[in-house]
Amino acid sequence: MNRVSTGGITGRHNPMVTNCLGTVIRGLKARVTRWSNQNGIPFGWQARFYDRIVRNQTELNNIAEYIENNVVNWQLDEMKT
């Protein structure tokens, strides 16, 4: 018989002890959203995103460069509101 850890607000449905990544992500997003709401921080998750498996160091470097430059690029964007 498998025993599942209990406790916290999730009880027996603790997302950190399941075998499904989606469940863990959903739990994390719920926790962050709840914390931000409780602390009066306006926050929302991006509705859609493009995910990709990083296959090598070159791809990882390109993604890191994009993340680092994204803030600067956003400031230069003529279409932003």
C-alpha positions, -999 to 999 in steps of 0.1 A, spaced: 0 0 0 14 34 -10 12 61 16 7 97 5 20 125 26 -7 147 41 -8 181 55 -11 217 46 -40 231 26 -39 203 1 -43 174 25 -41 141 7 -39 159 -27 -5 173 -21 8 180 -57 44 175 -47 39 138 -42 22 129 -74 39 115 -105 24 141 -129 43 173 -137 11 191 -147 -3 185 -112 29 200 -96 28 230 -119 -9 236 -112 -2 234 -75 27 259 -78 6 283 -98 -23 281 -74 0 288 -44 17 318 -61 -17 332 -71 -31 328 -36 0 344 -20 -1 374 -44 -38 379 -37 -33 377 1 -5 403 -2 -23 427 -25 1 421 -54 -16 424 -88 -5 393 -106 -17 371 -134 -3 341 -153 3 344 -190 -27 327 -207 -7 310 -235 29 302 -240 52 283 -263 72 256 -246 100 236 -261 124 209 -250 159 224 -248 181 199 -267 216 213 -264 238 240 -249 234 263 -279 197 263 -275 200 269 -238 224 298 -244 200 313 -270 171 311 -245 192 327 -217 202 355 -240 166 361 -250 155 362 -213 183 386 -204 175 410 -234 137 407 -231 133 436 -207 155 459 -228 137 449 -260 103 455 -243 113 491 -235 122 497 -272 90 481 -285 70 507 -304 38 486 -302 36 483 -264 7 499 -247 
